[in-house]
Structures are given as structure tokens and as C-alpha cells.
Amino acid sequence: MLGPWFEIVIFPGFVFIVILAILSEQINSRLNSRFYFKTEKTPMFIPIVENFKFYIKGEEESISRNSILQGIILVFMVALPLFASLLLPINLWRSFENLQIPNRIGVYGGYAGTNEGIVGVITFEGDLLLLFAIILFFGFLTFLSQYLNKHHFTRDSLTKTFTFMIFDIPLLFVLISPIITKRSLSLTILAEDIRRIVSANLTFGLVLLLPLAIVISLFCLALKFDQPYYDRINTDSIIRSNAPTPKNWKLNFWNLSMRLMEVVIAGLIVSVFLGGSYLPIPIHGNYQILANTTNFIFKCLAVLMITTIIRALRPRMKVNQTFNFALKILTPLSFLSILLTGGYIGLVGLN
């Protein structure tokens, strides 16, 4: 009975994702301090130091119905990405025959799938839709947490929420390309078979499917989490004026939930478009878990580093520019990705 609980809580579960989120927080802080011009050097552990300050001597808050509801919502905001991380196929090697995943055999050119591979702690056909529903619901909770703050107005809360969730649209559409390639809504199946289909169809994968999809998903992740807390320069003045929650443990929970969800979406991108935790070389024995886990961490951190550099180098956009970029550039490009993928499969076919 210890096995399932160890998988859920320790590895590849909650503790693993929290550590990965904290590591990405430090990388964000360091990268931003390098790419922004500033005379003073940014301390390495800004988030950890500030979190302890909030715990020890945070902003006092009067007890009210709104403050209690906001605290409950923030707890849910931390719990949602932790639960979503259980859907990521990080490093659990199991037989697909024991899972509720029908149609294991591939659908194009006699392509046959395998009977075992790396799966998520929670795996079933359609878990990709559940993961995306969690992402959307998380965005709705960000609105409620800001709306319940006495220093925020409804219009400001809606504006910030829309600019946060608008990039879910092109991200959802760009995921349709691998879905129609494999005809499956299982994240485990996509992580297992997309890499095999690409390796058997290099022109399709390296020209049509992966490049455009990876660029769109990286920009969606970078701009969705362009949050001016902790990981940008001059954060003290920003927090004083625009904090979505009181500056105590609640701001700590807000920041932790954002970073956890960012890691989960980075894991989604890695699983679907970057081969997941698989290595191109065979590794057997006790080193397989270590090698695959290190590979997954490296790919996630690489995605997060690239998105951090994108945020640091580009000029900060206004609200209307953000909407235009998401709806007039990224969304049409995601439709183009679907068109190219579906056209190639329909006209040429896959091996």
C-alpha cells in the first residue's frame, strides 16, 4: 500500500513538482537579473527570502467573509496544479494493458504501438481534456482571488484575468495537431507515440508538426505567466501597487500556485512536443529512473528558461496589444498548424 502513496506524494508526485517549481523560480530570478539592465545585482534567492518574510511578519489582515473565501480559493489554486501534475507521464514504467486506454494499436500505415511505456500516476483516455479543464478553471480562480481583494475593482480583475487566460486559446488549438496525428486524447499515448511517429516521418515531424507548434506553445507559456511578482526587477514597488492579494502568506500561495501551474504546462509541452522523459539511447537497470527523470527535468527547465528569456527581452505589451497578439497572430498560426498537419496526413499519410 505504500507504493501508490509514494507515487502521489513523493515521486513523481507533489513533492517532486514543488521542488521543480522552486528551482524554476530561482532560474527565473537569475535570468531576469541578467537580461534586465540594473546597477544593483539581484539576490539569488529573492522568492525564498520574501516568502519567509511574509510568513514571519506579513501584512496584517482583518478577518472577514471575503478574506476567508480568498484564503480557501488560494489553497485550491495550489492544489489544482499539484493534482494536474499527476497526469504528466514523468517516470512510471507500466504496461498499457493494465490501463483504461483502448485502441493501443496505431491508426496510420499499419503503425503499431507498444504495450508498455512511461505513464502518469493518473492515466485514462481523455485525461488531456481533464488537464486543460484544470488550466481553465485555474484561470477562473485567479479572477475570484483578485475580485475578493479589497484593493481591486471588478474591471481590473476581469482585465487581468482575460490577459492571463487569452493564451489558453492558441495553446488549446496547437494541441489539436498531435491529437489528430495520433487520434487520441490520452497524454500518455501522445507522449509515447508522437515521438515514434515523428521518428518514422521526419519530414512531417521536423517541418510541419513540431517547429510551428513548439514556437506557438512557448510564446503562449511565456506571455500567459508574465506576472510582475518576484521574478522581475524592481518588484518591491510593483507588489506595493498591484499585489492581487494581501502581502502575507496569501501572496506566497498566489506566487507558488502560478509557478506550479507554469511547471505543469511546461511539462505538458515537453510530453507532447519534446518526447517526454524518453532518451534516444537505451538505458537499463537502476539508472533508467534517474536518467529519464533527469531528462524530464532538463527539458522542463529548458522550456522555462526560454520562456523567461522571451519575457525578459520583449517590451511589455499593453492590454490591447496582448489581445491582438494572442488572437490575431498566435491563434491563426495554431490554425495553420492544424491545417498543415491534417493536410499532410490526408494527402500523403504517415508510416
N, C-alpha and C positions, 0 to 999 in steps of 0.2 A: 504493500500500500504506500510505501514511501516514494516509489518511482514517480507516479503521476504528480504528487505534490511537489517533488523536487523539480520536475519539468515546469510546472506552473509558476512556482515562486522563485526558484534559483536560476536554473538554466534549462532551456533558453527563454525563461520567463521574466518575471517582473524585475528582479534584481539586476539581471543582465541588461535589460533595456534602460533602466535608470542609470547604471554606470556608463553605458554608451551615450546617454543624453548629457550627463555631466561632462564627459570627455569632449563631446561636440561643443558644449558651452565654452570650455576653455579654448578650444581651437578657434571658435568664432571671435572670442575676445582678442586673442593674439593676432589673428589675421586682420581684424579691423584696425588694430593699433598700428599695423604695418602699412596698410593701404590708405589710411587717412593721414593727412598732414597735421602733426601736433608737436609742439615743442616738448611737452612732458611725456614720458613713457607711461604706458598704461600698465598697471599691475597685472600680473598673470592671473590671479585668482579673484578677480572682481566679483563674479557671481557668488562664490562660496563665502567670501568675506561679508558681502552685503546681506546674504541670507542669514548668517549668524547675527548680524546687527538687527535685522528685522525680528528675529526670534527673541533676542535679549531685550531690546528697547525699541520696539516698533511703535508706530503711531497709535495712540490710544483711540478707541472707538466705542461710542455709546451703543449699548445693546438695544436693538430694535428688530422689528419683524424683517425689514429689508436686509439688515446686516446678517441675521441668522440664515435667511434664504440665500444670500450671496455666498456665505461660507459653505452651505450644502452644495451649491452649484459648482463651486471651485473644487470641492472634493470629487464630484462627478467628473469634472474636467480632467483631473489627474487620473481617475480610474478608467476612463474611456480609452485613452491610448495604451494604457497598460493591458487592458483586455484585448485591444486590437493587435497588440504585438504577438499574442498567442496564435494569430492566424498566419504569421510570417513563417515560411519554411526556412528556418535558420540552420538547425543541425540536429534533426531527429531522423535517423535512418530506419524506415519501416517498410513493410510490404504493403502495396496498394490493395492487395486482395482483402485485407482486414479493414479497409476504409470504405466509407459510403460514397465511392466515386465510380459511377457507371461508365461504360464506353471507354475503357482504358486504351483500346487499340486506336491508332491514329486514323484519320479520315481521308488523307490525300496520298495517292500513288502507292497504296499498299504499305504506307509507313506504319510500323508497329511500335507501340510504346513499350516501356519496360514494366516489370512487375514490382519493382521496389525503387525507392529513392528517398530524398530528404523531404519531409513533410512538416507542417505546422503542428503545434500542440492541439489545435482545433482545426479539423480539415473536413470539408464536405463540398459537394458540387453546389456552387453558388456562394461560397464564402467570400469571393471578391466583391459581390454586391453588398454583403454584410459589412465588409471593411469600408466600402465607400459610404454606406449609410451612416457608419460611425463618424466618418470625417465630416459629413454634412451636419449631423446632429451636434458635433463638437462646435461647429461654427455658430449654430443657433444658441448654444450655451454661452458663447463669448458675448453675444448680444445681451442676454439676460444678466450676466455678471456685470457688464458695464451699465446697463439700464438701472440696476439696483444701487449703483454708487451715487451718492447724493450730489457729487460734483459733476455728473454727466447728464446731459439732456438727451431726450429720445432721438432727436435728429442726429446728434453727434454719434450716438451709439449705433444707429442704423447705418450711418455713413461708414464708420469704421468696420462694421460687420460685413457690409457689402463689399468693401475693398479687400476684406480678408477672404470672403467666400467666392468672389467672382472668378478666381483662378481655378476653382474646382470644376468649372465648365470645360475648359480645354483639357484639363487633366483627365476628366472622365472620357471625353471623346478620343483622346490619344490612346487610351487603354482599349478602345474598340478594335484597333488594328491587330494586336495579338489575340484578342478574343475570337475574331473571325478567322485568324490564321489557324488556330487550334480548335475552334468551335467548342470552347469550354469556359465556364465561369469559375473554375477552381484555381485558386492562386498556386496551389501545389502542382497541379497539372501544367499550368503555364510556366512556372519556374523550371519544371523538369523537361518539358518538351520543346519550348520555344528555342532554347539553345541548340537542341538536336536538329530542329527544322532549319535553323539558320546555318548550322554547320553543313547540312546537306544541300542547301540552296544559298550559296554565298552571294550571288548577285542580288537575289531577293532580299536577303537579310542585311547585307552591308551597304546596299544602295537605296533600297526602298523602305524597309521596315524600321531599322534601328536608328540611323542618323537623325532623321527628322523627329522621330518620336522621343529620342533622348534629349534633344535640344529643347523641344516644347516642354517636356516634363521638368527639366532642370529650371527653366525660366518660371514655370508655374510654382515650383517649390521655393525658388529664391524670392519671388515677389509676394507670394502668399504670406511668408513669415518675415516680412520686412518690418519687424516690430522694434520700435525705438526704446527698448529696455535692455540695459546691461551691455549688450554686445555692440553698441555703437559709442562713439566718442561723445564726451560731454553729456553723459547720461544723467547726471545729478539734476540739471535744470530741466531735462525732459521729464523725468519722473515727477518732479515737483509740479509741473504744469499739466501733464497728460496721463498720469497714472490711472489705469482703468479700475483699480481697487485701492483701498487704504494701504498705506505703506507699512504694513506689518506682515504677519505670516500669510495674509491673503495675496499680497503681491508676489511672495515667494511661490505660492501654489500656482498663481497665474503663469509666472515665468516657467516653472517646471512643467506645467501642462503643455505650454507652447513648444518647449524643446522636445518633450516626449512625442508629441504628435508629429513634429518635424522629422524626428528619427524614424517614426513608423512609416511616413510617406517616403522617406529616403529608402527604407527597407523594401517598400512596395516597388519603387523604381528599380532597385537592384535586383529584386526577384524576377521581375517581368522582362526587363530590357538588358540586364547586365549579367545574366547567367546565375544569379543567386549566389549561394556559397560554394558552388562547384568549382573545382580546379581542373584545368585541362590535362593534368598529369595524374596517373593512378597512384593513390596513397592508401596503403592498407595497414591494418593493425591499430595500435593505440594512438598513432599520430593522426589518424583520419579526422577525429573530432577536433583536435587542436588546429589542424591545417584548414579545415572547412570553416571553422569559427573565425580564425584569423583572417581568412579571405573575405568573409562576410563583413567583418568589422572594417577591414581596409577599404572595401568598396563603398560602404556606407559613409565612412569618414571622407573618402574622396568626393562623393556626391555633395556632402555638406560643405566641404572646403570650396568646391567650385561654386556652389550657390552663395556662399559667403563672399567670395571674390566678386561675383556678379553684383551683389547688393552694394559692396563697398566701392566699386569702380563707376557704377552708373549714377547719374544725377537723380536725386529724389524727385519722383513724379507727383503731380497734383492728382486730386481725386478723379477729375475728368480724363486726365492722361492715363491713369491706371485702368479705368474702364475701357477706354479706346484701345489700349494695348492688349487687354485681355480679350475683348470681343471682336476687334477689327483686325488683329494680327494673329494672336495665338489660336483663337478658335477656328478661323479659316484654314490655318496651317494644319490643325488637327483633322479637319475635314479632308484636306488634301492627302494626309497620311492614310485615312480610311479609303479614299478613292484609289490611290496608288496601290495599296495592299490588296483591296478587293479586285481591282482590275487585273493585276498580275496573276492572282490565284485563278480568276475566271478565264483568262485568256491563255496563260502558259501552264498553270498548275504547279504543284510542288512535288518534290521527290522525298 
